[in-house]
Amino acid sequence: MDIIIDFGLKVVIPALFGAGGGWALLYFFGQRLVDHRLKKDLERYRVELAEKTEAFKTQLAIYAHEQNVAAARVDEQRSLAISNIYACIRNVINLTSPIIAGCPIIQDDTAKYVRAVGDYYFQNAQAAHNALDVLSNKTADLAIYIDHDTYLKIYAYAKVSMKATGEYFDTLQPLSAYNNMSADEILKVGDKILKIVEVGRPTLKKLFEEEMKPKAQELAKIFRNQLGMERKNK
């Protein structure tokens, strides 16, 4: 097509100008030239547009993949955060439950029995109270992955649990005075020791059954919802 147009412009039109028909042919070939150039420009634009469109699609695909990878990483970290926090919550419950259930220790030797009972309650109360420090620190470290409402519920659980275990642990502090006593000395104060471990248990049991366990169960349900393990009630 380019050869024909060039031939017309360079050979035919000049030859026909002398015959008086040059203007009509000039208009004809000029119109053809414009149409041809426009067609070529449109084709080039279409090709360039297609190339840019493919490049843009590739960029979008890369961006979408990066976003999906980032979202998956956040979901994984959030799931791990929930798992760690819930493990801390369960640890508090697991360490408090033996105190509520009562001491299972049986000893023929009265002095050993009294000492074992004192140690049983003291150690469990101390461990439960310390577990709350772990929960508080873990929640603070992973707060970025926990929504505000859930964070407040975790705080409410930790607060009531700290009060319950802390108050009971405080009632056991007199036991430290009996640590280095002989068996005979333990026998003389055995009733006092057994009374000390029982004084705060009813209060602890009440807080455990009415507040600690329900709050832990509520958090378990919230965490299951957030992990997609069960649907929220409408």
MARMI-988735 format. One record per residue (C-alpha): y, z, x; residue number from 1; residue in one letter. Coordinates in nm, 4 decimals, decimal comma. Layout:
// residues N
ATOM         v         w         u  num  residuo
ATOM         Y         Z         X  NUM        A
...
// end
This chain:
// residues 234
ATOM         v         w         u  num  residuo
ATOM    0,0000    0,0000    0,0000    1        M
ATOM    0,2406    0,0825    0,2812    2        D
ATOM    0,1668   -0,2550    0,4459    3        I
ATOM    0,2450   -0,4449    0,1231    4        I
ATOM    0,5707   -0,2611    0,0655    5        I
ATOM    0,6778   -0,3075    0,4253    6        D
ATOM    0,5938   -0,6793    0,3990    7        F
ATOM    0,8001   -0,7084    0,0821    8        G
ATOM    1,0970   -0,5317    0,2292    9        L
ATOM    1,0926   -0,7126    0,5638   10        K
ATOM    0,9779   -1,0662    0,4691   11        V
ATOM    0,9747   -1,1464    0,0964   12        V
ATOM    1,3029   -0,9930   -0,0130   13        I
ATOM    1,5132   -1,1452    0,2658   14        P
ATOM    1,3564   -1,4829    0,1973   15        A
ATOM    1,4306   -1,4660   -0,1737   16        L
ATOM    1,7871   -1,3477   -0,1385   17        F
ATOM    1,8833   -1,7017   -0,0576   18        G
ATOM    1,7168   -1,8242   -0,3769   19        A
ATOM    1,9223   -1,5877   -0,5932   20        G
ATOM    1,6319   -1,3679   -0,7094   21        G
ATOM    1,6727   -1,1007   -0,4445   22        G
ATOM    1,8251   -0,8273   -0,6638   23        W
ATOM    1,5424   -0,8375   -0,9168   24        A
ATOM    1,2806   -0,8194   -0,6468   25        L
ATOM    1,4726   -0,5492   -0,4668   26        L
ATOM    1,4717   -0,3413   -0,7843   27        Y
ATOM    1,0984   -0,4070   -0,8358   28        F
ATOM    0,9975   -0,3196   -0,4804   29        F
ATOM    1,2429   -0,0295   -0,4706   30        G
ATOM    1,0878    0,1210   -0,7825   31        Q
ATOM    0,7402    0,0732   -0,6393   32        R
ATOM    0,8517    0,2343   -0,3147   33        L
ATOM    0,9961    0,5354   -0,4960   34        V
ATOM    0,6796    0,5734   -0,7039   35        D
ATOM    0,4645    0,5444   -0,3954   36        H
ATOM    0,6664    0,7939   -0,1945   37        R
ATOM    0,6726    1,0354   -0,4864   38        L
ATOM    0,2959    1,0044   -0,5258   39        K
ATOM    0,2437    1,0721   -0,1571   40        K
ATOM    0,4821    1,3699   -0,1633   41        D
ATOM    0,3072    1,5096   -0,4699   42        L
ATOM   -0,0322    1,4671   -0,3070   43        E
ATOM    0,0882    1,6369    0,0111   44        R
ATOM    0,2396    1,9190   -0,1974   45        Y
ATOM   -0,0869    1,9531   -0,3920   46        R
ATOM   -0,2859    1,9808   -0,0687   47        V
ATOM   -0,0416    2,2310    0,0803   48        E
ATOM   -0,0425    2,4317   -0,2420   49        L
ATOM   -0,4230    2,4332   -0,2492   50        A
ATOM   -0,4327    2,5510    0,1134   51        E
ATOM   -0,1768    2,8244    0,0465   52        K
ATOM   -0,3641    2,9258   -0,2694   53        T
ATOM   -0,6914    2,9594   -0,0764   54        E
ATOM   -0,5161    3,1557    0,1966   55        A
ATOM   -0,3609    3,3835   -0,0668   56        F
ATOM   -0,6996    3,4302   -0,2361   57        K
ATOM   -0,8487    3,5239    0,0999   58        T
ATOM   -0,5709    3,7760    0,1615   59        Q
ATOM   -0,6204    3,9216   -0,1857   60        L
ATOM   -0,9954    3,9471   -0,1296   61        A
ATOM   -0,9390    4,1239    0,2026   62        I
ATOM   -0,6859    4,3592    0,0429   63        Y
ATOM   -0,9172    4,4310   -0,2520   64        A
ATOM   -1,2042    4,5022   -0,0120   65        H
ATOM   -0,9867    4,7373    0,1932   66        E
ATOM   -0,8752    4,9147   -0,1240   67        Q
ATOM   -1,2339    4,9473   -0,2430   68        N
ATOM   -1,3409    5,0856    0,0939   69        V
ATOM   -1,0511    5,3326    0,0910   70        A
ATOM   -1,1267    5,4372   -0,2676   71        A
ATOM   -1,4955    5,4795   -0,1866   72        A
ATOM   -1,4070    5,6908    0,1156   73        R
ATOM   -1,1760    5,9115   -0,0939   74        V
ATOM   -1,4431    5,9466   -0,3635   75        D
ATOM   -1,6975    6,0451   -0,1000   76        E
ATOM   -1,4616    6,3005    0,0546   77        Q
ATOM   -1,3696    6,4356   -0,2887   78        R
ATOM   -1,7356    6,4705   -0,3827   79        S
ATOM   -1,8002    6,6540   -0,0570   80        L
ATOM   -1,5005    6,8814   -0,1206   81        A
ATOM   -1,6272    6,9679   -0,4687   82        I
ATOM   -1,9750    7,0331   -0,3313   83        S
ATOM   -1,8405    7,2665   -0,0620   84        N
ATOM   -1,6177    7,4605   -0,3001   85        I
ATOM   -1,8910    7,4976   -0,5594   86        Y
ATOM   -2,1306    7,6208   -0,2903   87        A
ATOM   -1,8768    7,8930   -0,2059   88        C
ATOM   -1,8479    7,9877   -0,5733   89        I
ATOM   -2,2238    8,0111   -0,6071   90        R
ATOM   -2,2440    8,2185   -0,2905   91        N
ATOM   -2,0176    8,4820   -0,4446   92        V
ATOM   -2,2324    8,4873   -0,7586   93        I
ATOM   -2,5544    8,5046   -0,5583   94        N
ATOM   -2,4306    8,7973   -0,3515   95        L
ATOM   -2,2948    8,9877   -0,6519   96        T
ATOM   -2,6028    8,9398   -0,8715   97        S
ATOM   -2,8250    9,1770   -0,6682   98        P
ATOM   -2,5698    9,4543   -0,7140   99        I
ATOM   -2,5727    9,3972   -1,0896  100        I
ATOM   -2,9532    9,3807   -1,0994  101        A
ATOM   -2,9930    9,7066   -0,9087  102        G
ATOM   -3,1684    9,8043   -0,5889  103        C
ATOM   -3,5381    9,7007   -0,5801  104        P
ATOM   -3,6178    9,9125   -0,2752  105        I
ATOM   -3,9091   10,1541   -0,3049  106        I
ATOM   -3,9773   10,4085   -0,0310  107        Q
ATOM   -4,2100   10,7069   -0,0185  108        D
ATOM   -3,9775   10,8691    0,2305  109        D
ATOM   -3,6790   11,0042    0,0334  110        T
ATOM   -3,4372   10,9975    0,3247  111        A
ATOM   -3,5252   10,6367    0,4088  112        K
ATOM   -3,4957   10,5440    0,0439  113        Y
ATOM   -3,1495   10,6944    0,0091  114        V
ATOM   -3,0299   10,5310    0,3288  115        R
ATOM   -3,1807   10,1948    0,2248  116        A
ATOM   -3,0141   10,2107   -0,1175  117        V
ATOM   -2,6775   10,2861    0,0378  118        G
ATOM   -2,7148   10,0015    0,2859  119        D
ATOM   -2,8328    9,7622    0,0147  120        Y
ATOM   -2,5266    9,8048   -0,2043  121        Y
ATOM   -2,2800    9,8326    0,0821  122        F
ATOM   -2,4002    9,5187    0,2591  123        Q
ATOM   -2,4150    9,3093   -0,0587  124        N
ATOM   -2,0702    9,4258   -0,1696  125        A
ATOM   -1,9232    9,3532    0,1713  126        Q
ATOM   -2,0887    9,0097    0,1862  127        A
ATOM   -1,9694    8,9190   -0,1653  128        A
ATOM   -1,6157    9,0267   -0,0837  129        H
ATOM   -1,6194    8,8331    0,2440  130        N
ATOM   -1,7561    8,5275    0,0614  131        A
ATOM   -1,4385    8,5234   -0,1453  132        L
ATOM   -1,2324    8,4917    0,1708  133        D
ATOM   -1,4452    8,1901    0,2617  134        V
ATOM   -1,3890    8,0431   -0,0860  135        L
ATOM   -1,0130    8,0940   -0,0648  136        S
ATOM   -0,9896    7,9342    0,2788  137        N
ATOM   -1,2177    7,6453    0,1852  138        K
ATOM   -1,0192    7,5751   -0,1320  139        T
ATOM   -0,6925    7,5781    0,0614  140        A
ATOM   -0,8349    7,3395    0,3224  141        D
ATOM   -0,9645    7,0972    0,0576  142        L
ATOM   -0,6800    7,1352   -0,1931  143        A
ATOM   -0,5735    6,7727   -0,1401  144        I
ATOM   -0,8916    6,6582   -0,3148  145        Y
ATOM   -0,8600    6,8990   -0,6104  146        I
ATOM   -0,6344    6,8333   -0,9094  147        D
ATOM   -0,3818    7,0998   -1,0072  148        H
ATOM   -0,5575    7,2236   -1,3223  149        D
ATOM   -0,8907    7,2619   -1,1441  150        T
ATOM   -0,7216    7,4360   -0,8532  151        Y
ATOM   -0,5736    7,6916   -1,0943  152        L
ATOM   -0,9171    7,7557   -1,2454  153        K
ATOM   -1,0672    7,8097   -0,9012  154        I
ATOM   -0,7819    8,0480   -0,8239  155        Y
ATOM   -0,8451    8,2385   -1,1495  156        A
ATOM   -1,2140    8,2722   -1,0619  157        Y
ATOM   -1,1348    8,3892   -0,7090  158        A
ATOM   -0,8766    8,6379   -0,8360  159        K
ATOM   -1,1040    8,8112   -1,0869  160        V
ATOM   -1,3953    8,8060   -0,8416  161        S
ATOM   -1,1805    8,9544   -0,5658  162        M
ATOM   -1,0737    9,2328   -0,8002  163        K
ATOM   -1,4300    9,3038   -0,9162  164        A
ATOM   -1,6001    9,3024   -0,5770  165        T
ATOM   -1,3039    9,4595   -0,3986  166        G
ATOM   -1,2817    9,7575   -0,6297  167        E
ATOM   -1,6563    9,8184   -0,6088  168        Y
ATOM   -1,6542    9,7836   -0,2303  169        F
ATOM   -1,3743   10,0391   -0,2127  170        D
ATOM   -1,5886   10,2935   -0,4001  171        T
ATOM   -1,8581   10,2527   -0,1334  172        L
ATOM   -1,6351   10,3367    0,1619  173        Q
ATOM   -1,7421   10,7054    0,1684  174        P
ATOM   -2,0904   10,5816    0,2640  175        L
ATOM   -1,9652   10,5069    0,6136  176        S
ATOM   -1,9480   10,8839    0,6756  177        A
ATOM   -2,3263   10,9059    0,6364  178        Y
ATOM   -2,4216   10,6282    0,8785  179        N
ATOM   -2,5078   10,8500    1,1729  180        N
ATOM   -2,6687   11,1344    0,9821  181        M
ATOM   -3,0208   11,2484    1,0512  182        S
ATOM   -3,2952   11,2283    0,7881  183        A
ATOM   -3,2534   11,5992    0,7068  184        D
ATOM   -2,8803   11,5591    0,6627  185        E
ATOM   -2,9318   11,2546    0,4412  186        I
ATOM   -3,1624   11,4573    0,2178  187        L
ATOM   -2,8894   11,7160    0,1667  188        K
ATOM   -2,6341   11,4559    0,0504  189        V
ATOM   -2,8816   11,2162   -0,1096  190        G
ATOM   -2,7555   11,2787   -0,4613  191        D
ATOM   -2,3974   11,2114   -0,3510  192        K
ATOM   -2,4955   10,8801   -0,1944  193        I
ATOM   -2,6864   10,7654   -0,5028  194        L
ATOM   -2,3938   10,8670   -0,7197  195        K
ATOM   -2,1437   10,6783   -0,5028  196        I
ATOM   -2,3320   10,3498   -0,5337  197        V
ATOM   -2,3510   10,3830   -0,9111  198        E
ATOM   -1,9922   10,4900   -0,9868  199        V
ATOM   -1,8390   10,1425   -0,9773  200        G
ATOM   -2,1381    9,9370   -1,0884  201        R
ATOM   -2,0677    9,9461   -1,4646  202        P
ATOM   -1,7164    9,8117   -1,4115  203        T
ATOM   -1,8422    9,5456   -1,1727  204        L
ATOM   -2,1154    9,4467   -1,4162  205        K
ATOM   -1,8661    9,4132   -1,7004  206        K
ATOM   -1,6329    9,1907   -1,4982  207        L
ATOM   -1,9291    8,9923   -1,3690  208        F
ATOM   -2,0736    8,9196   -1,7128  209        E
ATOM   -1,7461    8,8692   -1,9003  210        E
ATOM   -1,5318    8,6883   -1,6429  211        E
ATOM   -1,6962    8,5897   -1,3162  212        M
ATOM   -2,0011    8,4106   -1,4581  213        K
ATOM   -1,8167    8,2340   -1,7440  214        P
ATOM   -1,5468    8,1091   -1,5059  215        K
ATOM   -1,8108    7,9881   -1,2591  216        A
ATOM   -1,9966    7,8086   -1,5393  217        Q
ATOM   -1,6723    7,6468   -1,6577  218        E
ATOM   -1,6019    7,5226   -1,3066  219        L
ATOM   -1,9553    7,3866   -1,2782  220        A
ATOM   -1,8986    7,1824   -1,5941  221        K
ATOM   -1,5597    7,0590   -1,4682  222        I
ATOM   -1,7119    6,9540   -1,1374  223        F
ATOM   -1,9952    6,7685   -1,3126  224        R
ATOM   -1,7375    6,5804   -1,5208  225        N
ATOM   -1,5354    6,4913   -1,2122  226        Q
ATOM   -1,8454    6,3668   -1,0347  227        L
ATOM   -1,9385    6,1562   -1,3365  228        G
ATOM   -2,2541    6,3501   -1,4043  229        M
ATOM   -2,1645    6,4214   -1,7662  230        E
ATOM   -1,9022    6,3032   -2,0103  231        R
ATOM   -1,6117    6,5126   -2,1218  232        K
ATOM   -1,6264    6,6312   -2,4796  233        N
ATOM   -1,3835    6,4410   -2,6986  234        K
// end
